[in-house]
Amino acid sequence: MTIPADHPKIKPAKIGVILANLGTPDATDYWSMRKYLSQFLSDKRVVDYSAWLWQPLLQGIILTRRPFSSGKAYRSIWNNELNESPLLTTTRLQANAVKKEVEKIYGNDVIVDFAMRYGNPSTESVIKNLKDQGVEKIVFFPLYPQYAGPTTATANDEAFRTLMKMNWQPSIRTVAAYFDNPLYINALANSVKKKYASLQKKPDILVCSYHGVPVRYLMEGDPYHCQCQKTTRLLKEALGWNDTDIKTTFQSKFGPEKWLQPYTVEEVARLAEGGQKNIAIMSPAFSSDCVETLEEINEEIYESFEEAGGETFTYIECLNDSADHIKMMMGILKNELAGWIK
C-alpha cells in the first residue's frame, strides 16, 4: 500500500528499555535544591498527608530552610568534574553498560536509556524521545530491589502519567522487585567478600542499612519491610554466616511518625557501646551510591558510631556499575524481553 505524501512518518518499530532511578537536583544552589525538593516532597507517594495541611508547611517553612542543608550535603559529594550528582553519573554508566550488552544480543532493535522520577532526565522526556525513535514497546525497569510505594510505585506512576498524554501509547512492561533474585543476592555477596578480603581485620558485624519508611506503610500492606528482611537473610545464607554476623537497620527518618526500626544512626552507636567497635555497613536498597550513602552513611552515621567509641567503620559501596550488577540487570531484561524479541 502506498502511503500518502502528507501522512506522518512512521519509523521502523523498536523496543525500548528504561532504567529508572530516584532523581537528582540539577545543581546545589538554593533554587535548584528547592525545585527538586518541592517535586520530591509534593509526591503523594512520598508524603501522603492531606495537601491542605502539608503544602503550606512544605512551601512556607520546610522549603525555606531545607534547601540550604540539602545543598550542603550534595556539595560534599558532588561530581565537580561533570557538574552533576554521583547518582546521575552512576545511572548513566549503568545504562551505557547495559546498552553495550543489549547490542551484543539484540543489535539495534532495542534502545536503552535512563530516566529519573524527580529532576532530569525526566521520565516523560525519555519516554517521548523513545517514541519519536519508533519505540512501540518499553520495558520500564525501576532500580529498586525492594518494592515500596515511595520508590517503585511512584516511578511506575510517572511512566503511566506520561502514557495518558500520548495519542499513540507504546506498550509498557514494568519490572518487578528483585529483592530475592539469585543474581542480585550473588552480586551483594561478592561485593561483601571483595571488601572483606581487602581488610586486615574482619568486622565484628555487617550492618545492612535500608532506607526507612513509616511503620504505618507496613501496616497498610506495603511489602518493603518484609522484602528488606528477606534480602538480608538470603545474603547471610549466601555468605554462610550466622545471625550474629549481620543486622538489618533503617535510615533517613523524616518527620514525627514512627518509622521502621532499628534506626541505623542509633544502632551503630549501640553496637559500639556494646563492644562491637569494628563494623562494616552497606545499603542493599540502593542501586547506586547517592546522598543517602555517600553523605548520610559516611558522615552522619559514621560520626554517631565514632562518638560512641567505635574504631573501624567500613563502608561497602553500592553495586553501581559493577560487572555483577550489570549481569543481574541483563538477566532480568532477557526474561522481560523474551516475549517480545528473540
CORLINJO-V337516 format. One record per backbone hydrogen bond with DSSP energy under -1.0 kcal/mol. NH is the residue of the N-H (numbers start at 1). CO is the residue of the C=O. E is the energy in kcal/mol with one decimal. If there is no record, write none. Layout:
nh={NH NH}
co={CO CO}
e={E E}
//
This chain:
nh={7 14 15 16 17 18 19 20 21 24 33 34 35 36 37 38 39 40 41 42 43 46 47 54 55 58 59 60 61 62 63 64 65 66 68 70 71 72 73 74 75 76 77 78 79 80 83 84 89 90 91 92 93 94 95 96 97 98 99 100 101 102 103 104 105 106 107 109 111 113 115 116 117 118 123 126 127 128 129 130 131 132 134 135 136 138 139 140 141 143 144 151 153 154 155 156 157 158 159 160 161 162 163 164 165 166 171 173 175 179 181 185 186 187 188 189 190 191 192 193 194 195 196 197 199 204 206 207 208 209 210 212 215 217 219 220 221 222 227 228 229 230 231 232 233 234 235 236 237 238 239 241 245 246 247 249 250 251 260 264 267 268 270 271 272 273 274 275 276 277 279 280 281 282 286 294 295 296 298 299 301 302 303 304 305 306 307 309 310 311 312 314 316 322 326 327 328 329 330 331 332 333 334 335 336 337 340 341}
co={4 134 109 137 111 139 113 141 115 118 29 30 31 32 33 34 35 36 37 38 40 43 43 50 51 54 55 56 57 57 58 61 61 62 65 66 67 68 69 70 71 72 74 74 84 78 79 79 85 86 87 88 89 90 91 92 93 94 95 96 97 98 99 100 101 102 103 106 15 17 19 121 21 22 116 122 123 124 125 126 127 128 131 130 14 171 16 173 18 20 142 148 148 149 151 152 153 154 155 156 157 158 159 160 162 163 136 138 140 145 178 181 182 183 184 185 186 187 188 189 190 191 192 193 196 278 245 280 247 282 249 251 258 214 215 216 218 217 223 224 225 226 227 228 229 230 231 232 233 234 235 236 242 243 206 208 262 210 213 250 263 264 266 267 268 269 270 272 271 275 312 205 314 207 283 290 291 291 293 295 296 297 299 300 301 302 303 306 305 277 277 279 281 319 322 323 324 325 326 327 328 329 330 331 332 333 337 337}
e={-1.7 -2.2 -2.2 -3.4 -2.7 -2.6 -2.4 -2.6 -2.5 -1.3 -2.5 -2.7 -2.3 -2.1 -3.0 -2.5 -1.9 -2.5 -3.2 -1.0 -1.1 -1.2 -2.5 -3.0 -2.3 -3.1 -3.2 -1.9 -1.8 -2.2 -3.0 -1.0 -1.2 -3.2 -1.5 -3.0 -1.9 -1.9 -2.0 -2.5 -2.4 -1.4 -1.3 -1.3 -2.4 -1.4 -1.3 -1.7 -2.0 -2.9 -2.4 -2.0 -2.0 -2.6 -2.4 -2.6 -2.2 -2.6 -2.6 -1.8 -1.7 -2.8 -2.4 -1.3 -1.1 -3.5 -1.4 -1.6 -2.9 -2.7 -2.4 -3.0 -2.0 -1.8 -1.0 -1.9 -2.4 -2.3 -2.0 -2.4 -2.2 -2.0 -1.7 -2.3 -2.6 -2.5 -2.8 -2.9 -3.2 -3.0 -1.8 -1.2 -1.8 -1.2 -1.9 -2.2 -2.8 -2.0 -1.5 -2.5 -2.6 -1.6 -1.7 -1.6 -1.4 -1.6 -2.8 -2.8 -2.5 -1.2 -1.5 -2.5 -2.5 -1.8 -2.3 -2.7 -2.6 -1.9 -2.0 -2.6 -2.5 -1.9 -2.9 -2.2 -1.3 -4.0 -2.2 -3.1 -3.6 -2.9 -2.8 -2.7 -2.4 -1.4 -1.8 -1.4 -1.6 -2.5 -2.3 -2.4 -2.1 -2.0 -2.2 -2.2 -2.2 -2.9 -2.4 -2.6 -2.2 -2.4 -1.8 -2.4 -1.7 -1.1 -2.2 -2.6 -2.5 -2.6 -2.3 -2.8 -2.8 -2.5 -2.1 -2.5 -2.0 -2.6 -1.6 -1.4 -2.5 -1.5 -2.4 -2.3 -2.6 -2.4 -1.6 -3.2 -1.2 -2.3 -1.4 -1.3 -2.9 -1.3 -2.6 -1.8 -1.9 -2.7 -2.7 -1.7 -2.5 -2.6 -2.2 -2.5 -2.9 -2.5 -2.3 -2.3 -2.0 -2.5 -2.5 -2.1 -2.1 -2.7 -2.7 -1.3 -2.2 -2.6 -1.8 -2.2}
//
